[in-house]
């Protein structure tokens, strides 16, 4: 194969193979195309890294997961409070105004307390009409002793999530992990892709060599 690892950042190819590659490069017309031996521009490398970092950040499971019923449980409790019910039943204002004012009361009340669901609530805002639809289902699940983190809100329905995380004791949790296998596969695929590109580039003559295009043209 003619591999050399004495200076892998400079070249992975023996001098004999480099000479052969240079000869082919300069003596074949390549269909009339004159290819230079320039290094990959650093802005392009930076753009590649930025694209990867952005894609990983946006598709991170914490961002991509559906809203669970657990994050709306406090909404349901506050919706049934006397203060919010008075606003909801106020006939002196329109239905939309009542909804907006009631939801403002709920969200303002929630900001007074620390919650592990604060981030998820910001990612998945809800209006009062939607809350009215899912509230009975959440209350029913709560009465049944269900783990609300295993149920997700899909439109007007609250359903069991389709995650199957088998624990050491054999129990199954229907919760999205913070780091799933698909994410891990994408991470290693990108590293493999970058390594393949580096190997392919380092198997070519170093960019410090400039081909003479007048030989074949």
C-alpha positions as a Markdown table, in Angstrom:
| # | Residue | x | y | z |
|---|---|---|---|---|
| 1 | Unk | 0.0 | 0.0 | 0.0 |
| 2 | Unk | 3.0 | 2.3 | 0.5 |
| 3 | Unk | 1.8 | 3.9 | 3.8 |
| 4 | Unk | 4.2 | 5.9 | 6.0 |
| 5 | Unk | 3.4 | 7.3 | 9.4 |
| 6 | Unk | 6.7 | 9.1 | 10.1 |
| 7 | Unk | 5.0 | 12.5 | 9.6 |
| 8 | Unk | 1.2 | 11.8 | 9.2 |
| 9 | Unk | 0.3 | 15.5 | 9.3 |
| 10 | Unk | 2.5 | 16.1 | 6.2 |
| 11 | Unk | 2.0 | 12.9 | 4.2 |
| 12 | Unk | 0.8 | 9.3 | 4.6 |
| 13 | Unk | 2.4 | 8.2 | 1.3 |
| 14 | Unk | 5.9 | 7.0 | 0.6 |
| 15 | Unk | 8.2 | 9.2 | -1.6 |
| 16 | Unk | 8.0 | 6.7 | -4.5 |
| 17 | Unk | 4.2 | 6.9 | -4.5 |
| 18 | Unk | 4.4 | 10.7 | -4.3 |
| 19 | Unk | 6.6 | 10.8 | -7.3 |
| 20 | Unk | 4.3 | 8.6 | -9.3 |
| 21 | Unk | 1.3 | 10.7 | -8.3 |
| 22 | Unk | 3.1 | 13.9 | -9.3 |
| 23 | Unk | 4.0 | 12.3 | -12.7 |
| 24 | Unk | 0.4 | 11.3 | -13.4 |
| 25 | Unk | -0.8 | 14.7 | -12.2 |
| 26 | Unk | 1.4 | 16.6 | -14.6 |
| 27 | Unk | 1.4 | 14.3 | -17.6 |
| 28 | Unk | -2.3 | 13.4 | -18.0 |
| 29 | Unk | -4.6 | 16.1 | -19.4 |
| 30 | Unk | -7.4 | 15.0 | -17.1 |
| 31 | Unk | -9.9 | 15.9 | -19.8 |
| 32 | Unk | -8.5 | 19.4 | -20.3 |
| 33 | Unk | -9.0 | 20.3 | -16.6 |
| 34 | Unk | -6.0 | 21.8 | -14.9 |
| 35 | Unk | -6.2 | 20.9 | -11.2 |
| 36 | Unk | -4.1 | 22.8 | -8.8 |
| 37 | Unk | -2.8 | 21.3 | -5.5 |
| 38 | Unk | -4.1 | 23.9 | -3.1 |
| 39 | Unk | -4.9 | 23.2 | 0.6 |
| 40 | Unk | -8.4 | 23.3 | 1.8 |
| 41 | Unk | -9.2 | 26.9 | 2.8 |
| 42 | Unk | -9.3 | 27.4 | 6.5 |
| 43 | Unk | -12.7 | 29.2 | 6.3 |
| 44 | Unk | -14.1 | 26.1 | 4.7 |
| 45 | Unk | -12.8 | 23.9 | 7.6 |
| 46 | Unk | -14.2 | 26.4 | 10.1 |
| 47 | Unk | -17.6 | 26.3 | 8.3 |
| 48 | Unk | -17.6 | 22.5 | 8.4 |
| 49 | Unk | -16.9 | 22.6 | 12.2 |
| 50 | Unk | -19.5 | 25.3 | 12.7 |
| 51 | Unk | -22.1 | 23.3 | 10.7 |
| 52 | Unk | -21.4 | 20.2 | 12.8 |
| 53 | Unk | -21.6 | 22.0 | 16.1 |
| 54 | Unk | -24.8 | 23.8 | 15.1 |
| 55 | Unk | -26.4 | 20.5 | 13.9 |
| 56 | Unk | -25.4 | 18.7 | 17.1 |
| 57 | Unk | -26.7 | 21.6 | 19.2 |
| 58 | Unk | -30.1 | 21.8 | 17.4 |
| 59 | Unk | -30.7 | 18.1 | 17.3 |
| 60 | Unk | -29.6 | 17.4 | 20.9 |
| 61 | Unk | -32.3 | 15.2 | 22.5 |
| 62 | Unk | -33.0 | 17.9 | 25.1 |
| 63 | Unk | -34.2 | 20.1 | 22.3 |
| 64 | Unk | -35.8 | 17.5 | 20.1 |
| 65 | Unk | -38.0 | 15.7 | 22.6 |
| 66 | Unk | -41.8 | 16.0 | 22.6 |
| 67 | Unk | -43.4 | 17.8 | 25.5 |
| 68 | Unk | -44.3 | 15.4 | 28.3 |
| 69 | Unk | -47.5 | 15.6 | 30.3 |
| 70 | Unk | -45.4 | 16.3 | 33.5 |
| 71 | Unk | -44.5 | 19.8 | 32.3 |
| 72 | Unk | -48.1 | 20.8 | 32.2 |
| 73 | Unk | -49.3 | 19.3 | 35.5 |
| 74 | Unk | -48.8 | 22.6 | 37.3 |
| 75 | Unk | -50.6 | 24.4 | 34.5 |
| 76 | Unk | -53.6 | 22.2 | 35.1 |
| 77 | Unk | -53.5 | 22.8 | 38.9 |
| 78 | Unk | -53.4 | 26.6 | 38.4 |
| 79 | Unk | -56.0 | 26.5 | 35.7 |
| 80 | Unk | -58.5 | 25.1 | 38.3 |
| 81 | Unk | -57.6 | 27.8 | 40.9 |
| 82 | Unk | -60.2 | 30.3 | 41.9 |
| 83 | Unk | -58.2 | 33.3 | 40.6 |
| 84 | Unk | -57.8 | 31.8 | 37.1 |
| 85 | Unk | -61.4 | 30.5 | 37.0 |
| 86 | Unk | -62.8 | 33.9 | 37.7 |
| 87 | Unk | -60.9 | 35.3 | 34.7 |
| 88 | Unk | -61.9 | 32.4 | 32.5 |
| 89 | Unk | -65.6 | 33.0 | 33.4 |
| 90 | Unk | -65.5 | 36.8 | 33.1 |
| 91 | Unk | -68.3 | 37.6 | 30.6 |
| 92 | Unk | -67.3 | 41.3 | 30.3 |
| 93 | Unk | -64.3 | 40.4 | 28.1 |
| 94 | Unk | -64.0 | 38.3 | 24.9 |
| 95 | Unk | -63.1 | 34.6 | 24.9 |
| 96 | Unk | -59.6 | 35.4 | 23.5 |
| 97 | Unk | -59.0 | 38.2 | 26.1 |
| 98 | Unk | -60.0 | 35.9 | 28.9 |
| 99 | Unk | -57.7 | 33.1 | 27.6 |
| 100 | Unk | -54.8 | 35.5 | 27.3 |
| 101 | Unk | -55.3 | 37.0 | 30.7 |
| 102 | Unk | -55.8 | 33.6 | 32.4 |
| 103 | Unk | -52.7 | 32.1 | 30.8 |
| 104 | Unk | -50.7 | 35.2 | 31.8 |
| 105 | Unk | -51.8 | 34.6 | 35.4 |
| 106 | Unk | -50.7 | 30.9 | 35.1 |
| 107 | Unk | -47.3 | 31.6 | 33.6 |
| 108 | Unk | -46.6 | 34.5 | 36.1 |
| 109 | Unk | -47.4 | 32.2 | 39.0 |
| 110 | Unk | -45.1 | 29.5 | 37.6 |
| 111 | Unk | -42.2 | 31.9 | 37.4 |
| 112 | Unk | -42.3 | 32.3 | 41.2 |
| 113 | Unk | -41.2 | 28.7 | 41.7 |
| 114 | Unk | -38.1 | 26.8 | 40.6 |
| 115 | Unk | -38.9 | 23.8 | 38.5 |
| 116 | Unk | -36.9 | 21.2 | 36.5 |
| 117 | Unk | -39.4 | 21.7 | 33.7 |
| 118 | Unk | -38.7 | 25.4 | 33.2 |
| 119 | Unk | -36.6 | 24.9 | 30.1 |
| 120 | Unk | -39.2 | 22.4 | 28.5 |
| 121 | Unk | -42.0 | 24.9 | 29.2 |
| 122 | Unk | -40.1 | 27.6 | 27.3 |
| 123 | Unk | -39.6 | 25.2 | 24.4 |
| 124 | Unk | -43.2 | 24.0 | 24.3 |
| 125 | Unk | -45.5 | 26.9 | 25.1 |
| 126 | Unk | -49.3 | 26.1 | 25.3 |
| 127 | Unk | -52.4 | 28.2 | 25.1 |
| 128 | Unk | -55.5 | 27.9 | 27.3 |
| 129 | Unk | -57.7 | 26.2 | 24.7 |
| 130 | Unk | -55.1 | 23.4 | 24.2 |
| 131 | Unk | -54.7 | 23.1 | 28.0 |
| 132 | Unk | -58.4 | 22.7 | 28.4 |
| 133 | Unk | -58.3 | 19.7 | 26.0 |
| 134 | Unk | -55.4 | 17.8 | 27.6 |
| 135 | Unk | -56.2 | 18.7 | 31.3 |
| 136 | Unk | -58.8 | 15.9 | 31.9 |
| 137 | Unk | -56.3 | 13.3 | 30.4 |
| 138 | Unk | -53.5 | 14.5 | 32.7 |
| 139 | Unk | -55.7 | 14.5 | 35.7 |
| 140 | Unk | -56.9 | 10.9 | 34.9 |
| 141 | Unk | -53.3 | 9.7 | 34.6 |
| 142 | Unk | -52.3 | 11.4 | 37.8 |
| 143 | Unk | -55.2 | 9.7 | 39.6 |
| 144 | Unk | -54.0 | 6.4 | 38.2 |
| 145 | Unk | -50.6 | 6.9 | 39.6 |
| 146 | Unk | -48.9 | 7.0 | 36.2 |
| 147 | Unk | -45.5 | 8.6 | 35.7 |
| 148 | Unk | -46.3 | 11.7 | 33.7 |
| 149 | Unk | -42.8 | 11.9 | 32.3 |
| 150 | Unk | -43.6 | 8.7 | 30.3 |
| 151 | Unk | -46.5 | 10.4 | 28.5 |
| 152 | Unk | -46.2 | 12.9 | 25.8 |
| 153 | Unk | -48.6 | 15.5 | 24.3 |
| 154 | Unk | -49.4 | 14.9 | 20.7 |
| 155 | Unk | -51.9 | 17.5 | 19.5 |
| 156 | Unk | -55.1 | 16.9 | 21.6 |
| 157 | Unk | -54.0 | 13.6 | 22.9 |
| 158 | Unk | -51.8 | 12.5 | 25.8 |
| 159 | Unk | -50.2 | 9.2 | 24.9 |
| 160 | Unk | -47.5 | 6.9 | 26.2 |
| 161 | Unk | -44.2 | 7.8 | 24.6 |
| 162 | Unk | -42.5 | 5.3 | 22.3 |
| 163 | Unk | -39.1 | 5.1 | 24.0 |
| 164 | Unk | -38.1 | 1.7 | 25.5 |
| 165 | Unk | -35.2 | 2.1 | 27.8 |
| 166 | Unk | -34.5 | -1.3 | 29.5 |
| 167 | Unk | -33.0 | -0.8 | 32.9 |
| 168 | Unk | -30.6 | -3.2 | 34.7 |
| 169 | Unk | -33.5 | -4.8 | 36.7 |
| 170 | Unk | -35.5 | -5.5 | 33.5 |
| 171 | Unk | -38.0 | -2.7 | 33.9 |
| 172 | Unk | -38.8 | -0.5 | 30.9 |
| 173 | Unk | -38.9 | 3.3 | 31.0 |
| 174 | Unk | -40.8 | 5.1 | 28.3 |
| 175 | Unk | -38.6 | 8.2 | 28.7 |
| 176 | Unk | -36.3 | 9.8 | 26.1 |
| 177 | Unk | -32.7 | 9.6 | 27.3 |
| 178 | Unk | -30.6 | 12.7 | 27.3 |
| 179 | Unk | -28.2 | 10.9 | 25.0 |
| 180 | Unk | -29.6 | 8.3 | 22.6 |
| 181 | Unk | -28.0 | 5.8 | 20.3 |
| 182 | Unk | -28.9 | 7.6 | 17.1 |
| 183 | Unk | -27.1 | 10.7 | 18.4 |
| 184 | Unk | -24.1 | 8.6 | 19.2 |
| 185 | Unk | -24.1 | 7.1 | 15.7 |
| 186 | Unk | -24.2 | 10.6 | 14.2 |
| 187 | Unk | -21.3 | 11.7 | 16.4 |
| 188 | Unk | -19.0 | 8.8 | 15.4 |
| 189 | Unk | -20.1 | 9.1 | 11.7 |
| 190 | Unk | -18.9 | 12.7 | 11.6 |
| 191 | Unk | -15.6 | 11.7 | 13.2 |
| 192 | Unk | -15.2 | 8.8 | 10.7 |
| 193 | Unk | -16.0 | 11.2 | 7.8 |
| 194 | Unk | -13.4 | 13.7 | 8.9 |
| 195 | Unk | -10.8 | 11.0 | 9.3 |
| 196 | Unk | -11.5 | 9.6 | 5.9 |
| 197 | Unk | -11.1 | 13.0 | 4.3 |
| 198 | Unk | -7.9 | 13.6 | 6.1 |
| 199 | Unk | -6.5 | 10.3 | 5.0 |
| 200 | Unk | -7.5 | 10.9 | 1.4 |
| 201 | Unk | -5.9 | 14.3 | 1.4 |
| 202 | Unk | -2.7 | 13.1 | 3.1 |
| 203 | Unk | -2.4 | 10.3 | 0.5 |
| 204 | Unk | -1.9 | 13.1 | -2.2 |
| 205 | Unk | 1.3 | 15.1 | -2.7 |
| 206 | Unk | 1.7 | 17.8 | -0.1 |
| 207 | Unk | 0.1 | 21.1 | -1.0 |
| 208 | Unk | 3.5 | 22.8 | -1.0 |
| 209 | Unk | 4.2 | 21.1 | -4.4 |
| 210 | Unk | 2.7 | 23.0 | -7.4 |
| 211 | Unk | 2.0 | 20.9 | -10.5 |
| 212 | Unk | 3.3 | 22.2 | -13.9 |
| 213 | Unk | 0.2 | 22.3 | -16.1 |
| 214 | Unk | 2.2 | 23.2 | -19.2 |
| 215 | Unk | 3.5 | 19.6 | -19.5 |
| 216 | Unk | 0.2 | 18.0 | -20.6 |
| 217 | Unk | -1.6 | 21.1 | -22.0 |
